[in-house]
Amino acid sequence: MTDYAEEQANEIEALQSIYPNEFEELGQSPWRFLVDVQPEASDDIDEDERCSVRLKFKLGDTYPDEVAQYSIASSENLEDSECEEMMQLLGEEAEASVGMVMIFTLVSAAQEFLNRQQDAVKKRRDDEEKAREEAERKKAEQPQFFGTPVTCEAFYKWKAKFEAETQGSQTSKADPAKKRPTGKELFERDASLSQSDMQLLEYDEDLAETQESSDVAASADVDVDESLFEDLEDLGFDADLDIT
């Protein structure tokens, strides 16, 4: 015959050893106690975001041959729908564990559930952070594509500045002091200009001498037949005409 009292006492002793800070005894005959359940520690989760539950248990006279009674005494950062989902999960685990001590199994199942919920919270927070960064990036890029909005005030400021710059430009063009420099001023600024003119004159003189030499050479190469001019008197020309 099963000694339920002894088996329950042994399980309670084991639970107190496993959960020294989470286990709280409420009474005996029947055994009643609380177990605080939290997800595994994570540096990425702030304390105010961490979810947790406090489970309340009661062991019947024939436990573990009957399901232990359990409920959620309190919870942190869990929605009602999430608490209902956890209770359904614990019910399935309890039914599968009838005939065996089951408190450690139920607490472990609750912790795994909280781990999943905590991961979902972390993912949701990361997605929100990425969405915020993306929104800020797009907002920073908007001025590059849209420029400065045109308003009446901005237009009148631009118009006044443009007219002032235009009048200043016209005044500088009409200023006599801005007239073109004379040839003398150019020579004074750059002496190479006078040297280039002298080179041009020397080139013209050389070209003229070359042309004259060519003319003389051409005339010296011509052979004149004087017999063609012997009858000039018969033609009425002056005999003293120098035909050479």
Contacts in CASP RR format, 6 or more apart in sequence:
PFRMAT RR
TARGET T0000
AUTHOR 0000-0000-0000
METHOD contacts of the structure
MODEL  1
MTDYAEEQANEIEALQSIYPNEFEELGQSPWRFLVDVQPEASDDIDEDER
CSVRLKFKLGDTYPDEVAQYSIASSENLEDSECEEMMQLLGEEAEASVGM
VMIFTLVSAAQEFLNRQQDAVKKRRDDEEKAREEAERKKAEQPQFFGTPV
TCEAFYKWKAKFEAETQGSQTSKADPAKKRPTGKELFERDASLSQSDMQL
LEYDEDLAETQESSDVAASADVDVDESLFEDLEDLGFDADLDIT
2 65 0 8 1.000
4 61 0 8 1.000
4 62 0 8 1.000
4 63 0 8 1.000
4 64 0 8 1.000
4 65 0 8 1.000
7 64 0 8 1.000
7 101 0 8 1.000
8 31 0 8 1.000
8 59 0 8 1.000
8 63 0 8 1.000
8 64 0 8 1.000
11 64 0 8 1.000
11 101 0 8 1.000
11 103 0 8 1.000
12 25 0 8 1.000
12 31 0 8 1.000
12 33 0 8 1.000
14 104 0 8 1.000
15 23 0 8 1.000
15 33 0 8 1.000
15 35 0 8 1.000
15 103 0 8 1.000
15 104 0 8 1.000
16 23 0 8 1.000
16 25 0 8 1.000
18 104 0 8 1.000
19 35 0 8 1.000
19 36 0 8 1.000
19 107 0 8 1.000
21 36 0 8 1.000
22 35 0 8 1.000
22 36 0 8 1.000
22 37 0 8 1.000
23 33 0 8 1.000
23 34 0 8 1.000
23 35 0 8 1.000
24 33 0 8 1.000
24 34 0 8 1.000
24 35 0 8 1.000
24 36 0 8 1.000
25 31 0 8 1.000
25 32 0 8 1.000
25 33 0 8 1.000
26 32 0 8 1.000
26 33 0 8 1.000
26 34 0 8 1.000
26 56 0 8 1.000
27 33 0 8 1.000
30 58 0 8 1.000
30 59 0 8 1.000
30 60 0 8 1.000
30 61 0 8 1.000
31 57 0 8 1.000
31 58 0 8 1.000
31 59 0 8 1.000
32 56 0 8 1.000
32 57 0 8 1.000
32 58 0 8 1.000
32 59 0 8 1.000
33 56 0 8 1.000
33 57 0 8 1.000
34 54 0 8 1.000
34 55 0 8 1.000
34 56 0 8 1.000
34 57 0 8 1.000
34 73 0 8 1.000
35 54 0 8 1.000
35 55 0 8 1.000
35 57 0 8 1.000
35 103 0 8 1.000
35 107 0 8 1.000
36 52 0 8 1.000
36 53 0 8 1.000
36 54 0 8 1.000
36 55 0 8 1.000
37 52 0 8 1.000
37 53 0 8 1.000
37 54 0 8 1.000
37 55 0 8 1.000
37 107 0 8 1.000
37 110 0 8 1.000
37 111 0 8 1.000
37 114 0 8 1.000
38 50 0 8 1.000
38 51 0 8 1.000
38 52 0 8 1.000
38 111 0 8 1.000
38 114 0 8 1.000
39 50 0 8 1.000
39 51 0 8 1.000
39 52 0 8 1.000
39 111 0 8 1.000
39 114 0 8 1.000
39 115 0 8 1.000
39 117 0 8 1.000
39 118 0 8 1.000
40 111 0 8 1.000
40 115 0 8 1.000
40 118 0 8 1.000
42 118 0 8 1.000
42 122 0 8 1.000
44 122 0 8 1.000
45 118 0 8 1.000
45 121 0 8 1.000
45 122 0 8 1.000
49 77 0 8 1.000
49 121 0 8 1.000
49 125 0 8 1.000
50 76 0 8 1.000
50 77 0 8 1.000
50 118 0 8 1.000
51 75 0 8 1.000
51 76 0 8 1.000
51 77 0 8 1.000
51 78 0 8 1.000
51 114 0 8 1.000
51 117 0 8 1.000
51 118 0 8 1.000
51 121 0 8 1.000
52 75 0 8 1.000
52 76 0 8 1.000
52 77 0 8 1.000
52 114 0 8 1.000
53 72 0 8 1.000
53 74 0 8 1.000
53 75 0 8 1.000
53 76 0 8 1.000
53 78 0 8 1.000
53 83 0 8 1.000
53 86 0 8 1.000
53 110 0 8 1.000
53 114 0 8 1.000
54 72 0 8 1.000
54 73 0 8 1.000
54 74 0 8 1.000
54 75 0 8 1.000
55 70 0 8 1.000
55 71 0 8 1.000
55 72 0 8 1.000
55 73 0 8 1.000
55 106 0 8 1.000
55 107 0 8 1.000
55 110 0 8 1.000
56 70 0 8 1.000
56 71 0 8 1.000
56 72 0 8 1.000
56 73 0 8 1.000
57 68 0 8 1.000
57 69 0 8 1.000
57 70 0 8 1.000
57 103 0 8 1.000
57 106 0 8 1.000
58 68 0 8 1.000
58 69 0 8 1.000
58 70 0 8 1.000
59 68 0 8 1.000
59 69 0 8 1.000
60 66 0 8 1.000
60 68 0 8 1.000
60 69 0 8 1.000
64 97 0 8 1.000
64 98 0 8 1.000
64 99 0 8 1.000
64 100 0 8 1.000
64 101 0 8 1.000
64 102 0 8 1.000
65 98 0 8 1.000
65 99 0 8 1.000
66 98 0 8 1.000
67 91 0 8 1.000
67 94 0 8 1.000
67 95 0 8 1.000
67 98 0 8 1.000
67 102 0 8 1.000
68 94 0 8 1.000
68 102 0 8 1.000
68 103 0 8 1.000
68 106 0 8 1.000
70 90 0 8 1.000
70 94 0 8 1.000
70 106 0 8 1.000
71 87 0 8 1.000
72 83 0 8 1.000
72 86 0 8 1.000
72 87 0 8 1.000
75 83 0 8 1.000
77 121 0 8 1.000
78 86 0 8 1.000
78 117 0 8 1.000
82 117 0 8 1.000
85 113 0 8 1.000
86 110 0 8 1.000
86 113 0 8 1.000
89 109 0 8 1.000
89 110 0 8 1.000
89 113 0 8 1.000
90 106 0 8 1.000
90 109 0 8 1.000
90 110 0 8 1.000
93 102 0 8 1.000
93 105 0 8 1.000
93 106 0 8 1.000
93 109 0 8 1.000
94 102 0 8 1.000
94 106 0 8 1.000
97 105 0 8 1.000
97 106 0 8 1.000
148 154 0 8 1.000
172 178 0 8 1.000
181 189 0 8 1.000
186 193 0 8 1.000
187 193 0 8 1.000
187 194 0 8 1.000
224 244 0 8 1.000
226 243 0 8 1.000
229 243 0 8 1.000
232 239 0 8 1.000
232 241 0 8 1.000
232 243 0 8 1.000
233 239 0 8 1.000
END
